[in-house]
Amino acid sequence: MTRRLLFVIPLLVVFSPCTFSQAPKLDRQVAVTIDDLPAGMADRLPAADITAMTTKLLTTLRDQKIPVVGFVNEKKLYKPGEVDERIKALQMWLDYGFELGNHTFSHMSLNQRELKDWEDDVVQGETVTRMLVAQRKMKLRYFRHPYLDTGRDLETRRKAEEFLTRRGYRIAPITLDGWDWAFAGIYEDAKKRNDTAMQQQIVKDYLAYHDAVFAYSEQQSAKLVGYEPKQILLLHASNLEADHIGELLDVLRKRGYRFIPLQDALSDPVYSLPDTYVGEEGTGWIDHWAITQGKIPQGAPVFPQWVIDRSKELRLSTGQVSAEPQY
Ligand SMILES: [Zn+2]
């Protein structure tokens, strides 16, 4: 596109007659889910930092009345000398009025391990969480697949689903995913080094990339199912979210979203659509529906390369950032 065209198009937008008519009010809905509790980087954060991060994150969410389900990896509770404080951090989610779900004990991928091992990891992941929710007369009713890995073949996928149903779980799909875990890793390092310039750059790109992903997912989902379904957002428990989730919620509000409970989102018939997706790589449910319909998803926004490069750099130099994606 030429510079001249770039200049003309905004003018057309400004003076278009549509600007003067009443645009239909958008009523978009989204359920917020947060994975990898008590913290994505729990193995590197002392319990006091996890408590501080959790307090900040939950205070914003409670003040803004956002219904949230948090998904737990109980393995992260077992650090010698810190078990009680880590369990308390988990308990805070319930104290603040949120719900907890299971994300397996050790964040195990169904695509990398035998079904039996994975099922054992699901069961092991229930111990503390089930006790905490039972104390509040609540139920452990949601499950989120680590890495979104739902099985490499359809037989495994269906057997795992039947297993989850038998144990009383509803699978929590996702439709909005801006890979916040990747921004969170390099943010953690920049925060530790008091590098405010880099923190600002990370936050700017984290917000911009999420906005682009939201726009893409809205278009894709409407194209595939004929309307914009109730969306489900995937985030991760991190200092990036604790410090900046308020700005991300504003991005969603600007796009016309209101925040609904996961249970409400799951009532959308879109989550009962045929879904035969299998693959080595876990992905969101909009991709599941597209691939089930024989369509190849195209036009996804490009993830900022510098964030990937910076993550690799940190992994090589210090091992501070996890080598594994933190889905
Ligand atoms: Zn995860």
Residues whose N, C-alpha, C, O or C-beta is under 5 A from the ligand:
A	BS01	ZN	D35 D36 P146 Y147 Q326 Y327
